[in-house]
Amino acid sequence: MSGVDGTSLAGVSGVVVRDAAADDVRAIVAMLVDDPLGATRESPDDLTPYHDALADIAGDPNQRVVVAVRDGEVIGTLQLTYMRGLGRRGATRAQIEAVRVRSDLRSAGLGSAMIRWAIEESRARGCTLVQLTSDASREGAHRFYERLGFTASHVGFKLSF
């Protein structure tokens, strides 16, 4: 895990990545809401469930929520989950979720640097595969992930409750 001060994010000047803290929740939720899909499913008026979730995640050695910070401001976030399975000879894979960059800083290389950071963290953890999902409507995000070397190799299904 990164320290409290974080580690420099390669390729982006003045940005560090560190594990998210309770004080970061408001900024993270603001990025989740600043999105056409997130605007319909997030609730920035009550941060309690987000604080509860972050506490659970922080207590799980197989999960991390990290933030990218510049000059004390949270400007990006993602969640990284490590999953061991029986398939692929008992391999561990990493799942990247909830990638967000503050809207005024998009298309400046921060998202790419964050994904490359997550890939390197996954390698260091012994993962043999990094996977992610992206809503079918996010064609721009699909092109972004393909430029980073990901392939659309599977079809995903979800069941909401």
ChimeraX commands (.cxc) that place a marker at each C-alpha (Angstrom):
marker #1 position 0.00,0.00,0.00 radius 0.5
marker #1 position 1.10,3.51,-0.56 radius 0.5
marker #1 position 1.94,5.61,2.41 radius 0.5
marker #1 position -0.10,8.46,3.74 radius 0.5
marker #1 position 1.84,10.84,1.51 radius 0.5
marker #1 position 1.38,8.66,-1.57 radius 0.5
marker #1 position 3.63,7.92,-4.48 radius 0.5
marker #1 position 4.29,10.10,-7.50 radius 0.5
marker #1 position 2.14,9.33,-10.49 radius 0.5
marker #1 position 4.43,8.72,-13.45 radius 0.5
marker #1 position 3.81,10.96,-16.42 radius 0.5
marker #1 position 1.76,13.60,-14.59 radius 0.5
marker #1 position 3.66,16.41,-12.92 radius 0.5
marker #1 position 2.92,17.12,-9.28 radius 0.5
marker #1 position 0.37,14.33,-8.83 radius 0.5
marker #1 position 0.58,11.63,-6.17 radius 0.5
marker #1 position -1.58,8.54,-5.72 radius 0.5
marker #1 position -2.51,7.47,-2.22 radius 0.5
marker #1 position -5.13,5.42,-0.47 radius 0.5
marker #1 position -8.34,7.37,0.01 radius 0.5
marker #1 position -9.21,8.71,3.45 radius 0.5
marker #1 position -12.52,9.74,4.98 radius 0.5
marker #1 position -11.73,13.38,4.19 radius 0.5
marker #1 position -11.63,12.48,0.48 radius 0.5
marker #1 position -15.16,11.06,0.31 radius 0.5
marker #1 position -16.89,14.33,-0.64 radius 0.5
marker #1 position -14.51,14.90,-3.57 radius 0.5
marker #1 position -14.82,11.27,-4.72 radius 0.5
marker #1 position -18.61,11.41,-4.64 radius 0.5
marker #1 position -18.53,14.72,-6.54 radius 0.5
marker #1 position -16.62,12.97,-9.35 radius 0.5
marker #1 position -19.07,10.04,-9.30 radius 0.5
marker #1 position -22.01,12.45,-9.60 radius 0.5
marker #1 position -20.35,14.50,-12.36 radius 0.5
marker #1 position -21.17,11.82,-14.89 radius 0.5
marker #1 position -24.34,11.08,-16.87 radius 0.5
marker #1 position -24.76,7.63,-15.32 radius 0.5
marker #1 position -23.55,8.54,-11.84 radius 0.5
marker #1 position -25.87,11.53,-11.69 radius 0.5
marker #1 position -28.82,9.14,-11.67 radius 0.5
marker #1 position -27.52,6.68,-9.07 radius 0.5
marker #1 position -25.42,8.63,-6.59 radius 0.5
marker #1 position -26.61,10.75,-3.67 radius 0.5
marker #1 position -24.15,13.46,-2.59 radius 0.5
marker #1 position -26.57,14.78,0.06 radius 0.5
marker #1 position -25.93,11.82,2.37 radius 0.5
marker #1 position -22.30,10.73,2.51 radius 0.5
marker #1 position -22.88,8.13,5.25 radius 0.5
marker #1 position -23.09,5.09,2.93 radius 0.5
marker #1 position -19.93,6.21,1.13 radius 0.5
marker #1 position -18.03,6.59,4.41 radius 0.5
marker #1 position -19.27,3.15,5.50 radius 0.5
marker #1 position -18.16,1.61,2.21 radius 0.5
marker #1 position -14.73,3.23,2.37 radius 0.5
marker #1 position -14.24,1.95,5.92 radius 0.5
marker #1 position -15.12,-1.59,4.81 radius 0.5
marker #1 position -12.82,-1.36,1.79 radius 0.5
marker #1 position -9.95,0.03,3.86 radius 0.5
marker #1 position -10.29,-2.94,6.22 radius 0.5
marker #1 position -10.04,-5.47,3.38 radius 0.5
marker #1 position -6.47,-6.27,2.26 radius 0.5
marker #1 position -7.79,-7.23,-1.18 radius 0.5
marker #1 position -9.34,-3.87,-1.96 radius 0.5
marker #1 position -8.18,-0.29,-2.34 radius 0.5
marker #1 position -9.77,3.00,-3.23 radius 0.5
marker #1 position -7.08,5.43,-4.25 radius 0.5
marker #1 position -7.08,9.10,-5.09 radius 0.5
marker #1 position -4.85,11.16,-7.34 radius 0.5
marker #1 position -3.97,14.40,-5.59 radius 0.5
marker #1 position -2.38,17.61,-6.86 radius 0.5
marker #1 position -1.71,20.57,-4.56 radius 0.5
marker #1 position -3.87,18.99,-1.85 radius 0.5
marker #1 position -6.89,18.56,-4.14 radius 0.5
marker #1 position -8.38,15.21,-5.12 radius 0.5
marker #1 position -8.47,15.15,-8.93 radius 0.5
marker #1 position -8.95,11.46,-9.71 radius 0.5
marker #1 position -9.95,8.17,-8.16 radius 0.5
marker #1 position -10.29,4.46,-8.83 radius 0.5
marker #1 position -11.00,1.25,-6.97 radius 0.5
marker #1 position -8.71,-1.76,-7.29 radius 0.5
marker #1 position -9.83,-5.21,-6.12 radius 0.5
marker #1 position -7.66,-8.33,-6.06 radius 0.5
marker #1 position -9.43,-11.66,-6.59 radius 0.5
marker #1 position -7.92,-15.11,-6.35 radius 0.5
marker #1 position -9.63,-17.87,-8.25 radius 0.5
marker #1 position -9.19,-21.52,-9.11 radius 0.5
marker #1 position -9.12,-20.82,-12.83 radius 0.5
marker #1 position -5.90,-19.97,-14.62 radius 0.5
marker #1 position -4.00,-22.25,-12.23 radius 0.5
marker #1 position -5.14,-20.41,-9.10 radius 0.5
marker #1 position -4.24,-17.00,-10.50 radius 0.5
marker #1 position -4.97,-13.67,-8.90 radius 0.5
marker #1 position -6.58,-11.02,-11.06 radius 0.5
marker #1 position -7.20,-7.36,-10.45 radius 0.5
marker #1 position -10.48,-5.59,-11.12 radius 0.5
marker #1 position -10.39,-1.84,-11.82 radius 0.5
marker #1 position -13.63,0.02,-11.09 radius 0.5
marker #1 position -15.02,3.52,-10.65 radius 0.5
marker #1 position -12.29,5.33,-12.58 radius 0.5
marker #1 position -12.98,9.05,-12.47 radius 0.5
marker #1 position -11.03,12.18,-13.31 radius 0.5
marker #1 position -12.26,15.61,-12.32 radius 0.5
marker #1 position -14.13,17.00,-15.35 radius 0.5
marker #1 position -11.95,20.08,-15.83 radius 0.5
marker #1 position -8.83,17.87,-16.07 radius 0.5
marker #1 position -10.03,15.20,-18.48 radius 0.5
marker #1 position -8.08,14.44,-21.67 radius 0.5
marker #1 position -4.80,15.62,-20.12 radius 0.5
marker #1 position -3.28,12.18,-19.46 radius 0.5
marker #1 position -4.31,11.73,-15.83 radius 0.5
marker #1 position -6.68,8.83,-16.50 radius 0.5
marker #1 position -4.06,6.98,-18.56 radius 0.5
marker #1 position -1.46,7.50,-15.86 radius 0.5
marker #1 position -3.87,6.22,-13.20 radius 0.5
marker #1 position -4.64,3.07,-15.20 radius 0.5
marker #1 position -0.93,2.43,-15.83 radius 0.5
marker #1 position -0.34,2.86,-12.08 radius 0.5
marker #1 position -3.11,0.33,-11.31 radius 0.5
marker #1 position -1.61,-2.14,-13.79 radius 0.5
marker #1 position 1.83,-1.83,-12.16 radius 0.5
marker #1 position 0.34,-2.22,-8.67 radius 0.5
marker #1 position -1.45,-5.35,-9.91 radius 0.5
marker #1 position 1.78,-6.79,-11.32 radius 0.5
marker #1 position 3.58,-6.08,-8.06 radius 0.5
marker #1 position 0.80,-7.90,-6.23 radius 0.5
marker #1 position 1.33,-10.98,-8.42 radius 0.5
marker #1 position -1.75,-10.63,-10.60 radius 0.5
marker #1 position -1.67,-12.31,-13.98 radius 0.5
marker #1 position -4.63,-10.40,-15.41 radius 0.5
marker #1 position -6.20,-6.96,-15.03 radius 0.5
marker #1 position -9.85,-6.59,-15.97 radius 0.5
marker #1 position -12.45,-3.87,-15.90 radius 0.5
marker #1 position -15.98,-3.21,-16.99 radius 0.5
marker #1 position -17.37,-0.20,-18.77 radius 0.5
marker #1 position -21.00,0.61,-19.37 radius 0.5
marker #1 position -22.04,-0.32,-22.91 radius 0.5
marker #1 position -23.02,3.30,-23.60 radius 0.5
marker #1 position -19.51,4.66,-22.89 radius 0.5
marker #1 position -18.00,4.36,-26.35 radius 0.5
marker #1 position -15.34,6.98,-25.64 radius 0.5
marker #1 position -14.23,5.07,-22.55 radius 0.5
marker #1 position -14.03,1.88,-24.62 radius 0.5
marker #1 position -11.65,3.58,-27.07 radius 0.5
marker #1 position -9.63,4.91,-24.12 radius 0.5
marker #1 position -9.20,1.42,-22.61 radius 0.5
marker #1 position -8.35,-0.09,-25.99 radius 0.5
marker #1 position -5.58,2.51,-26.45 radius 0.5
marker #1 position -4.18,1.29,-23.13 radius 0.5
marker #1 position -4.06,-2.30,-24.39 radius 0.5
marker #1 position -7.32,-3.71,-23.04 radius 0.5
marker #1 position -9.45,-5.86,-25.33 radius 0.5
marker #1 position -13.21,-6.26,-25.29 radius 0.5
marker #1 position -12.95,-10.03,-24.89 radius 0.5
marker #1 position -16.06,-10.79,-22.81 radius 0.5
marker #1 position -19.70,-9.84,-22.52 radius 0.5
marker #1 position -20.77,-8.87,-19.01 radius 0.5
marker #1 position -24.12,-9.30,-17.32 radius 0.5
marker #1 position -25.51,-7.66,-14.19 radius 0.5
marker #1 position -28.54,-8.29,-12.02 radius 0.5
marker #1 position -29.63,-5.35,-9.87 radius 0.5
marker #1 position -31.61,-5.71,-6.65 radius 0.5
marker link #1:1,2 radius 0.2
marker link #1:2,3 radius 0.2
marker link #1:3,4 radius 0.2
marker link #1:4,5 radius 0.2
marker link #1:5,6 radius 0.2
marker link #1:6,7 radius 0.2
marker link #1:7,8 radius 0.2
marker link #1:8,9 radius 0.2
marker link #1:9,10 radius 0.2
marker link #1:10,11 radius 0.2
marker link #1:11,12 radius 0.2
marker link #1:12,13 radius 0.2
marker link #1:13,14 radius 0.2
marker link #1:14,15 radius 0.2
marker link #1:15,16 radius 0.2
marker link #1:16,17 radius 0.2
marker link #1:17,18 radius 0.2
marker link #1:18,19 radius 0.2
marker link #1:19,20 radius 0.2
marker link #1:20,21 radius 0.2
marker link #1:21,22 radius 0.2
marker link #1:22,23 radius 0.2
marker link #1:23,24 radius 0.2
marker link #1:24,25 radius 0.2
marker link #1:25,26 radius 0.2
marker link #1:26,27 radius 0.2
marker link #1:27,28 radius 0.2
marker link #1:28,29 radius 0.2
marker link #1:29,30 radius 0.2
marker link #1:30,31 radius 0.2
marker link #1:31,32 radius 0.2
marker link #1:32,33 radius 0.2
marker link #1:33,34 radius 0.2
marker link #1:34,35 radius 0.2
marker link #1:35,36 radius 0.2
marker link #1:36,37 radius 0.2
marker link #1:37,38 radius 0.2
marker link #1:38,39 radius 0.2
marker link #1:39,40 radius 0.2
marker link #1:40,41 radius 0.2
marker link #1:41,42 radius 0.2
marker link #1:42,43 radius 0.2
marker link #1:43,44 radius 0.2
marker link #1:44,45 radius 0.2
marker link #1:45,46 radius 0.2
marker link #1:46,47 radius 0.2
marker link #1:47,48 radius 0.2
marker link #1:48,49 radius 0.2
marker link #1:49,50 radius 0.2
marker link #1:50,51 radius 0.2
marker link #1:51,52 radius 0.2
marker link #1:52,53 radius 0.2
marker link #1:53,54 radius 0.2
marker link #1:54,55 radius 0.2
marker link #1:55,56 radius 0.2
marker link #1:56,57 radius 0.2
marker link #1:57,58 radius 0.2
marker link #1:58,59 radius 0.2
marker link #1:59,60 radius 0.2
marker link #1:60,61 radius 0.2
marker link #1:61,62 radius 0.2
marker link #1:62,63 radius 0.2
marker link #1:63,64 radius 0.2
marker link #1:64,65 radius 0.2
marker link #1:65,66 radius 0.2
marker link #1:66,67 radius 0.2
marker link #1:67,68 radius 0.2
marker link #1:68,69 radius 0.2
marker link #1:69,70 radius 0.2
marker link #1:70,71 radius 0.2
marker link #1:71,72 radius 0.2
marker link #1:72,73 radius 0.2
marker link #1:73,74 radius 0.2
marker link #1:74,75 radius 0.2
marker link #1:75,76 radius 0.2
marker link #1:76,77 radius 0.2
marker link #1:77,78 radius 0.2
marker link #1:78,79 radius 0.2
marker link #1:79,80 radius 0.2
marker link #1:80,81 radius 0.2
marker link #1:81,82 radius 0.2
marker link #1:82,83 radius 0.2
marker link #1:83,84 radius 0.2
marker link #1:84,85 radius 0.2
marker link #1:85,86 radius 0.2
marker link #1:86,87 radius 0.2
marker link #1:87,88 radius 0.2
marker link #1:88,89 radius 0.2
marker link #1:89,90 radius 0.2
marker link #1:90,91 radius 0.2
marker link #1:91,92 radius 0.2
marker link #1:92,93 radius 0.2
marker link #1:93,94 radius 0.2
marker link #1:94,95 radius 0.2
marker link #1:95,96 radius 0.2
marker link #1:96,97 radius 0.2
marker link #1:97,98 radius 0.2
marker link #1:98,99 radius 0.2
marker link #1:99,100 radius 0.2
marker link #1:100,101 radius 0.2
marker link #1:101,102 radius 0.2
marker link #1:102,103 radius 0.2
marker link #1:103,104 radius 0.2
marker link #1:104,105 radius 0.2
marker link #1:105,106 radius 0.2
marker link #1:106,107 radius 0.2
marker link #1:107,108 radius 0.2
marker link #1:108,109 radius 0.2
marker link #1:109,110 radius 0.2
marker link #1:110,111 radius 0.2
marker link #1:111,112 radius 0.2
marker link #1:112,113 radius 0.2
marker link #1:113,114 radius 0.2
marker link #1:114,115 radius 0.2
marker link #1:115,116 radius 0.2
marker link #1:116,117 radius 0.2
marker link #1:117,118 radius 0.2
marker link #1:118,119 radius 0.2
marker link #1:119,120 radius 0.2
marker link #1:120,121 radius 0.2
marker link #1:121,122 radius 0.2
marker link #1:122,123 radius 0.2
marker link #1:123,124 radius 0.2
marker link #1:124,125 radius 0.2
marker link #1:125,126 radius 0.2
marker link #1:126,127 radius 0.2
marker link #1:127,128 radius 0.2
marker link #1:128,129 radius 0.2
marker link #1:129,130 radius 0.2
marker link #1:130,131 radius 0.2
marker link #1:131,132 radius 0.2
marker link #1:132,133 radius 0.2
marker link #1:133,134 radius 0.2
marker link #1:134,135 radius 0.2
marker link #1:135,136 radius 0.2
marker link #1:136,137 radius 0.2
marker link #1:137,138 radius 0.2
marker link #1:138,139 radius 0.2
marker link #1:139,140 radius 0.2
marker link #1:140,141 radius 0.2
marker link #1:141,142 radius 0.2
marker link #1:142,143 radius 0.2
marker link #1:143,144 radius 0.2
marker link #1:144,145 radius 0.2
marker link #1:145,146 radius 0.2
marker link #1:146,147 radius 0.2
marker link #1:147,148 radius 0.2
marker link #1:148,149 radius 0.2
marker link #1:149,150 radius 0.2
marker link #1:150,151 radius 0.2
marker link #1:151,152 radius 0.2
marker link #1:152,153 radius 0.2
marker link #1:153,154 radius 0.2
marker link #1:154,155 radius 0.2
marker link #1:155,156 radius 0.2
marker link #1:156,157 radius 0.2
marker link #1:157,158 radius 0.2
marker link #1:158,159 radius 0.2
marker link #1:159,160 radius 0.2
marker link #1:160,161 radius 0.2
view
